[in-house]
Amino acid sequence: MPRKDPTLRSYEQRVARVMAHLAAHPGREPVLEDLAAIAAFSPCHFHRIYRLMAGETPQETAMRLRLHLAAATLLKTPETVARTARQAGYGSVAAFTRAFRAHFGVPPAAYRRLGGIGPSLRTTKPTENHSMFEVTLRESPPMRLAALPHRGPYDRIGTCFDRLGALAQSTGLSRPETRWIGLYYDDPHSMPAAELRSEAAFTLPEGTEAPAPATLRLVPAQRLAVLRFQGPYAELEGAYDWLYRTWLPNSGKEPADAPCMEDYLNDCRSLPPAEWLTEILLPLRD
């Protein structure tokens, strides 16, 4: 791969600083002058540079992060809708409800009551939902990945993918056949959220180097149990619970000593959350 132009490398780092700032302050309204200063760009040109490198405006990045975190809060905590709205940076419950409904198709209170908009996993007996999802077995060839590490809550890995997307776009490595993969090393129920280990990654063609600061991650050929989930990423945890609690013990299979992965099959920026498709990839022993 040709050595990357130092100016382009600098631009990537400066846009990445803005993405990190937006993720660290989801409740703060983006201010042009502040973001431009973080990126060390002129306010006159910042928006255009950010949009072309990130694929969306700073306001769109901020809204997407806010609503994703709000959905996770509604599903995983007892926080009130009003407090969730404030944490997400909305001045009123009404404004939050309008934005949430436009994004997810239902208001926040209904989203919590329904347990999300994906398949309902609420049951009193694990034996009652053996067929909740279809799981298929697949032989996966080796993969070469460009990966960025993430440490902390899994529902905040989106910022890492945003940085990776800008990196892939600027280096010409974002192609129609590119796959976007998350690797998850720990059980979020068993470890403090701040210590969870994961990686955001995309597939690399043979002979291509991982563009810094991403590093090359080699995934060997393996046998996988594949669960396809349709719905918001915030609801994936329920699908994992079903896979481990219900499918795996009844499958006669043993998990391999390798991390679970997620393969994101469509573009969360261009589709409503109800249409997002994710495959959970559980490595199995031969």
C-alpha beads as a LAMMPS data file, in Angstrom:
LAMMPS data file: protein, C-alpha beads

286 atoms
285 bonds

1 atom types
1 bond types

-500.0 500.0 xlo xhi
-500.0 500.0 ylo yhi
-500.0 500.0 zlo zhi

Masses

1 110.0

Atoms # bond

1 1 1 0.000 0.000 0.000
2 1 1 1.364 3.467 -0.804
3 1 1 2.412 5.494 2.215
4 1 1 -0.412 7.745 3.340
5 1 1 -0.046 11.453 2.752
6 1 1 0.804 13.141 6.090
7 1 1 -1.837 15.827 5.508
8 1 1 -4.541 13.199 5.078
9 1 1 -3.293 11.426 8.204
10 1 1 -3.531 14.703 10.106
11 1 1 -7.088 15.305 8.887
12 1 1 -8.138 11.827 10.044
13 1 1 -6.704 12.412 13.502
14 1 1 -8.425 15.779 13.814
15 1 1 -11.836 14.444 12.732
16 1 1 -11.347 11.512 15.137
17 1 1 -10.839 14.009 17.986
18 1 1 -14.232 15.536 17.221
19 1 1 -15.906 12.104 17.143
20 1 1 -14.373 11.260 20.515
21 1 1 -15.585 14.579 21.928
22 1 1 -19.148 13.995 20.692
23 1 1 -19.155 10.503 22.212
24 1 1 -17.833 11.766 25.546
25 1 1 -20.490 14.506 25.759
26 1 1 -23.696 13.010 24.299
27 1 1 -25.892 15.491 26.129
28 1 1 -24.064 18.565 24.875
29 1 1 -25.330 20.404 21.803
30 1 1 -22.569 20.581 19.156
31 1 1 -21.282 24.119 18.657
32 1 1 -19.513 24.855 15.380
33 1 1 -16.757 27.000 16.872
34 1 1 -15.995 24.478 19.634
35 1 1 -15.821 21.510 17.260
36 1 1 -13.738 23.422 14.755
37 1 1 -11.303 24.357 17.536
38 1 1 -11.015 20.718 18.655
39 1 1 -10.192 19.738 15.067
40 1 1 -7.966 22.785 14.532
41 1 1 -9.868 23.692 11.363
42 1 1 -11.296 27.032 10.342
43 1 1 -15.021 27.237 11.213
44 1 1 -15.587 28.232 7.586
45 1 1 -14.431 24.839 6.351
46 1 1 -14.933 22.486 9.287
47 1 1 -18.446 21.259 8.404
48 1 1 -17.546 20.374 4.839
49 1 1 -14.345 18.544 5.848
50 1 1 -16.110 16.622 8.623
51 1 1 -19.043 15.599 6.420
52 1 1 -16.851 14.374 3.589
53 1 1 -14.572 12.385 5.886
54 1 1 -17.194 11.064 8.325
55 1 1 -20.034 10.579 5.852
56 1 1 -22.464 12.630 7.945
57 1 1 -22.673 15.992 9.681
58 1 1 -21.573 16.495 13.306
59 1 1 -25.234 17.028 14.243
60 1 1 -26.173 13.688 12.671
61 1 1 -23.322 11.948 14.507
62 1 1 -24.416 13.495 17.808
63 1 1 -28.100 12.605 17.342
64 1 1 -27.309 9.023 16.365
65 1 1 -25.089 8.567 19.427
66 1 1 -27.646 10.186 21.753
67 1 1 -30.567 8.061 20.611
68 1 1 -28.557 4.830 20.631
69 1 1 -27.431 5.464 24.217
70 1 1 -30.964 6.500 25.211
71 1 1 -32.356 3.216 23.837
72 1 1 -29.792 1.253 25.837
73 1 1 -30.653 3.248 28.974
74 1 1 -34.370 2.548 28.560
75 1 1 -33.795 -1.195 28.151
76 1 1 -31.097 -1.748 30.771
77 1 1 -31.809 0.731 33.590
78 1 1 -34.794 1.975 35.611
79 1 1 -34.079 5.615 34.712
80 1 1 -37.228 7.616 34.012
81 1 1 -37.968 8.810 30.498
82 1 1 -37.567 12.392 31.703
83 1 1 -34.084 11.752 33.113
84 1 1 -33.107 9.767 30.021
85 1 1 -34.199 12.727 27.900
86 1 1 -32.049 15.117 29.953
87 1 1 -29.019 12.800 29.785
88 1 1 -29.436 12.666 26.008
89 1 1 -29.357 16.453 25.815
90 1 1 -33.033 17.166 25.134
91 1 1 -34.633 20.163 26.792
92 1 1 -38.015 18.489 27.182
93 1 1 -39.602 15.061 27.173
94 1 1 -41.739 16.152 24.226
95 1 1 -38.688 16.964 22.077
96 1 1 -37.012 13.707 23.096
97 1 1 -40.149 11.726 22.324
98 1 1 -40.459 13.258 18.862
99 1 1 -36.828 12.490 18.006
100 1 1 -36.986 8.985 19.482
101 1 1 -40.237 8.137 17.669
102 1 1 -38.840 9.427 14.363
103 1 1 -35.751 7.229 14.779
104 1 1 -37.192 4.030 16.281
105 1 1 -40.823 4.190 15.166
106 1 1 -42.257 4.139 18.704
107 1 1 -42.115 6.613 21.620
108 1 1 -39.603 5.893 24.402
109 1 1 -42.140 4.703 26.983
110 1 1 -43.566 2.181 24.525
111 1 1 -40.057 1.108 23.529
112 1 1 -39.289 0.237 27.156
113 1 1 -42.659 -1.438 27.726
114 1 1 -42.270 -3.613 24.615
115 1 1 -38.691 -4.508 25.445
116 1 1 -37.548 -2.949 22.172
117 1 1 -38.759 -3.282 18.604
118 1 1 -36.928 -6.503 17.743
119 1 1 -38.223 -9.992 18.634
120 1 1 -39.614 -10.111 22.169
121 1 1 -37.448 -12.218 24.473
122 1 1 -39.488 -11.893 27.620
123 1 1 -40.396 -15.325 28.954
124 1 1 -40.653 -17.046 32.309
125 1 1 -39.292 -20.393 31.075
126 1 1 -36.279 -20.781 28.786
127 1 1 -37.936 -23.838 27.214
128 1 1 -40.789 -21.686 25.917
129 1 1 -38.744 -19.889 23.268
130 1 1 -36.532 -22.520 21.627
131 1 1 -37.523 -21.227 18.197
132 1 1 -37.272 -17.507 18.970
133 1 1 -34.432 -17.204 16.415
134 1 1 -33.059 -19.332 13.630
135 1 1 -29.446 -20.390 14.113
136 1 1 -27.461 -21.779 11.199
137 1 1 -24.030 -23.424 11.104
138 1 1 -21.448 -22.014 8.741
139 1 1 -17.847 -22.679 7.775
140 1 1 -16.109 -19.307 7.695
141 1 1 -12.888 -18.755 5.708
142 1 1 -9.984 -16.832 7.258
143 1 1 -10.451 -13.090 7.564
144 1 1 -7.934 -10.270 7.485
145 1 1 -9.236 -7.331 9.494
146 1 1 -8.151 -3.761 10.156
147 1 1 -9.069 -3.300 13.816
148 1 1 -9.257 -0.527 16.389
149 1 1 -9.485 -1.469 20.091
150 1 1 -12.303 -0.250 22.326
151 1 1 -12.274 -0.440 26.101
152 1 1 -15.527 0.228 27.951
153 1 1 -19.275 -0.327 27.504
154 1 1 -20.087 -2.196 24.328
155 1 1 -22.884 0.217 23.476
156 1 1 -20.253 2.949 23.026
157 1 1 -18.201 1.136 20.382
158 1 1 -20.060 3.092 17.688
159 1 1 -17.568 5.941 17.994
160 1 1 -14.774 3.504 17.214
161 1 1 -16.641 2.414 14.082
162 1 1 -17.133 6.061 13.111
163 1 1 -13.376 6.635 13.287
164 1 1 -12.733 3.426 11.383
165 1 1 -15.231 4.385 8.685
166 1 1 -13.531 7.721 8.113
167 1 1 -10.180 5.929 7.973
168 1 1 -11.429 3.358 5.442
169 1 1 -13.031 6.061 3.308
170 1 1 -9.958 8.260 3.214
171 1 1 -7.654 5.358 2.263
172 1 1 -9.923 3.955 -0.440
173 1 1 -10.527 0.744 1.533
174 1 1 -14.280 1.199 1.954
175 1 1 -15.704 -0.856 -0.898
176 1 1 -19.073 -2.482 -1.645
177 1 1 -17.706 -5.871 -0.555
178 1 1 -16.188 -4.577 2.699
179 1 1 -17.620 -6.197 5.833
180 1 1 -17.817 -4.368 9.155
181 1 1 -17.112 -6.640 12.100
182 1 1 -17.208 -6.200 15.881
183 1 1 -15.195 -8.548 18.119
184 1 1 -16.363 -8.913 21.727
185 1 1 -14.124 -10.583 24.283
186 1 1 -16.024 -10.371 27.578
187 1 1 -19.447 -11.044 29.092
188 1 1 -21.041 -7.663 29.911
189 1 1 -22.922 -9.283 32.825
190 1 1 -19.729 -10.539 34.472
191 1 1 -17.300 -7.623 34.261
192 1 1 -17.418 -3.916 35.071
193 1 1 -18.511 -1.997 31.993
194 1 1 -15.321 0.092 32.020
195 1 1 -13.192 -3.071 31.646
196 1 1 -14.997 -4.673 28.702
197 1 1 -12.728 -5.395 25.742
198 1 1 -13.825 -5.200 22.117
199 1 1 -12.589 -4.218 18.673
200 1 1 -14.172 -2.467 15.714
201 1 1 -12.922 -3.841 12.407
202 1 1 -13.402 -4.052 8.658
203 1 1 -12.200 -6.675 6.184
204 1 1 -8.974 -6.131 4.251
205 1 1 -8.191 -7.573 0.807
206 1 1 -5.165 -9.854 0.524
207 1 1 -1.921 -7.926 0.201
208 1 1 -3.364 -4.797 1.819
209 1 1 -1.930 -3.363 5.013
210 1 1 -4.070 -2.094 7.858
211 1 1 -3.988 1.724 7.793
212 1 1 -2.623 3.186 11.044
213 1 1 -3.741 3.536 13.753
214 1 1 -5.707 0.357 12.940
215 1 1 -3.751 -2.885 13.250
216 1 1 -3.997 -6.169 11.378
217 1 1 -6.151 -8.804 13.086
218 1 1 -6.038 -12.306 11.579
219 1 1 -9.120 -14.448 12.210
220 1 1 -8.581 -18.120 11.315
221 1 1 -11.028 -20.292 9.414
222 1 1 -13.639 -21.515 11.874
223 1 1 -17.024 -23.124 12.294
224 1 1 -19.686 -20.661 13.394
225 1 1 -23.160 -20.681 14.853
226 1 1 -24.868 -17.733 13.166
227 1 1 -27.892 -15.912 14.592
228 1 1 -29.389 -13.166 12.439
229 1 1 -31.027 -10.333 14.370
230 1 1 -33.169 -7.549 12.940
231 1 1 -33.542 -4.429 15.044
232 1 1 -31.547 -1.815 16.994
233 1 1 -28.072 -2.657 18.240
234 1 1 -29.192 -1.795 21.773
235 1 1 -31.363 -4.943 21.728
236 1 1 -28.646 -7.407 20.730
237 1 1 -27.891 -8.350 24.326
238 1 1 -31.211 -10.193 24.586
239 1 1 -30.337 -12.226 21.500
240 1 1 -26.984 -13.163 23.059
241 1 1 -28.747 -14.276 26.243
242 1 1 -31.095 -16.516 24.217
243 1 1 -28.201 -17.932 22.201
244 1 1 -26.197 -18.917 25.301
245 1 1 -29.081 -19.805 27.623
246 1 1 -31.349 -21.688 25.224
247 1 1 -29.752 -22.610 21.910
248 1 1 -26.218 -23.591 22.970
249 1 1 -27.158 -26.044 25.784
250 1 1 -29.646 -27.759 23.456
251 1 1 -27.388 -27.818 20.383
252 1 1 -24.855 -30.443 21.400
253 1 1 -22.123 -27.940 20.464
254 1 1 -19.227 -26.458 22.432
255 1 1 -17.991 -22.875 22.026
256 1 1 -14.428 -22.421 20.805
257 1 1 -11.809 -20.365 22.618
258 1 1 -12.374 -17.333 20.397
259 1 1 -14.404 -14.130 20.774
260 1 1 -17.957 -13.686 19.563
261 1 1 -18.249 -11.415 16.559
262 1 1 -20.968 -9.278 15.030
263 1 1 -21.267 -8.794 11.276
264 1 1 -23.232 -5.620 10.450
265 1 1 -25.050 -6.378 7.214
266 1 1 -26.504 -2.989 6.276
267 1 1 -25.973 0.727 6.817
268 1 1 -27.356 2.076 10.077
269 1 1 -27.042 5.632 8.741
270 1 1 -29.389 5.145 5.794
271 1 1 -32.007 2.803 7.313
272 1 1 -34.346 3.026 10.331
273 1 1 -33.271 0.923 13.342
274 1 1 -36.131 -1.552 12.806
275 1 1 -34.401 -2.602 9.559
276 1 1 -30.834 -2.972 10.839
277 1 1 -29.508 -6.497 10.260
278 1 1 -26.763 -8.031 12.396
279 1 1 -25.361 -11.543 12.438
280 1 1 -24.024 -12.759 15.784
281 1 1 -21.152 -15.147 15.043
282 1 1 -20.377 -17.682 17.788
283 1 1 -17.220 -19.750 17.089
284 1 1 -17.627 -23.488 17.754
285 1 1 -15.223 -26.320 18.425
286 1 1 -14.750 -28.762 15.558

Bonds

1 1 1 2
2 1 2 3
3 1 3 4
4 1 4 5
5 1 5 6
6 1 6 7
7 1 7 8
8 1 8 9
9 1 9 10
10 1 10 11
11 1 11 12
12 1 12 13
13 1 13 14
14 1 14 15
15 1 15 16
16 1 16 17
17 1 17 18
18 1 18 19
19 1 19 20
20 1 20 21
21 1 21 22
22 1 22 23
23 1 23 24
24 1 24 25
25 1 25 26
26 1 26 27
27 1 27 28
28 1 28 29
29 1 29 30
30 1 30 31
31 1 31 32
32 1 32 33
33 1 33 34
34 1 34 35
35 1 35 36
36 1 36 37
37 1 37 38
38 1 38 39
39 1 39 40
40 1 40 41
41 1 41 42
42 1 42 43
43 1 43 44
44 1 44 45
45 1 45 46
46 1 46 47
47 1 47 48
48 1 48 49
49 1 49 50
50 1 50 51
51 1 51 52
52 1 52 53
53 1 53 54
54 1 54 55
55 1 55 56
56 1 56 57
57 1 57 58
58 1 58 59
59 1 59 60
60 1 60 61
61 1 61 62
62 1 62 63
63 1 63 64
64 1 64 65
65 1 65 66
66 1 66 67
67 1 67 68
68 1 68 69
69 1 69 70
70 1 70 71
71 1 71 72
72 1 72 73
73 1 73 74
74 1 74 75
75 1 75 76
76 1 76 77
77 1 77 78
78 1 78 79
79 1 79 80
80 1 80 81
81 1 81 82
82 1 82 83
83 1 83 84
84 1 84 85
85 1 85 86
86 1 86 87
87 1 87 88
88 1 88 89
89 1 89 90
90 1 90 91
91 1 91 92
92 1 92 93
93 1 93 94
94 1 94 95
95 1 95 96
96 1 96 97
97 1 97 98
98 1 98 99
99 1 99 100
100 1 100 101
101 1 101 102
102 1 102 103
103 1 103 104
104 1 104 105
105 1 105 106
106 1 106 107
107 1 107 108
108 1 108 109
109 1 109 110
110 1 110 111
111 1 111 112
112 1 112 113
113 1 113 114
114 1 114 115
115 1 115 116
116 1 116 117
117 1 117 118
118 1 118 119
119 1 119 120
120 1 120 121
121 1 121 122
122 1 122 123
123 1 123 124
124 1 124 125
125 1 125 126
126 1 126 127
127 1 127 128
128 1 128 129
129 1 129 130
130 1 130 131
131 1 131 132
132 1 132 133
133 1 133 134
134 1 134 135
135 1 135 136
136 1 136 137
137 1 137 138
138 1 138 139
139 1 139 140
140 1 140 141
141 1 141 142
142 1 142 143
143 1 143 144
144 1 144 145
145 1 145 146
146 1 146 147
147 1 147 148
148 1 148 149
149 1 149 150
150 1 150 151
151 1 151 152
152 1 152 153
153 1 153 154
154 1 154 155
155 1 155 156
156 1 156 157
157 1 157 158
158 1 158 159
159 1 159 160
160 1 160 161
161 1 161 162
162 1 162 163
163 1 163 164
164 1 164 165
165 1 165 166
166 1 166 167
167 1 167 168
168 1 168 169
169 1 169 170
170 1 170 171
171 1 171 172
172 1 172 173
173 1 173 174
174 1 174 175
175 1 175 176
176 1 176 177
177 1 177 178
178 1 178 179
179 1 179 180
180 1 180 181
181 1 181 182
182 1 182 183
183 1 183 184
184 1 184 185
185 1 185 186
186 1 186 187
187 1 187 188
188 1 188 189
189 1 189 190
190 1 190 191
191 1 191 192
192 1 192 193
193 1 193 194
194 1 194 195
195 1 195 196
196 1 196 197
197 1 197 198
198 1 198 199
199 1 199 200
200 1 200 201
201 1 201 202
202 1 202 203
203 1 203 204
204 1 204 205
205 1 205 206
206 1 206 207
207 1 207 208
208 1 208 209
209 1 209 210
210 1 210 211
211 1 211 212
212 1 212 213
213 1 213 214
214 1 214 215
215 1 215 216
216 1 216 217
217 1 217 218
218 1 218 219
219 1 219 220
220 1 220 221
221 1 221 222
222 1 222 223
223 1 223 224
224 1 224 225
225 1 225 226
226 1 226 227
227 1 227 228
228 1 228 229
229 1 229 230
230 1 230 231
231 1 231 232
232 1 232 233
233 1 233 234
234 1 234 235
235 1 235 236
236 1 236 237
237 1 237 238
238 1 238 239
239 1 239 240
240 1 240 241
241 1 241 242
242 1 242 243
243 1 243 244
244 1 244 245
245 1 245 246
246 1 246 247
247 1 247 248
248 1 248 249
249 1 249 250
250 1 250 251
251 1 251 252
252 1 252 253
253 1 253 254
254 1 254 255
255 1 255 256
256 1 256 257
257 1 257 258
258 1 258 259
259 1 259 260
260 1 260 261
261 1 261 262
262 1 262 263
263 1 263 264
264 1 264 265
265 1 265 266
266 1 266 267
267 1 267 268
268 1 268 269
269 1 269 270
270 1 270 271
271 1 271 272
272 1 272 273
273 1 273 274
274 1 274 275
275 1 275 276
276 1 276 277
277 1 277 278
278 1 278 279
279 1 279 280
280 1 280 281
281 1 281 282
282 1 282 283
283 1 283 284
284 1 284 285
285 1 285 286
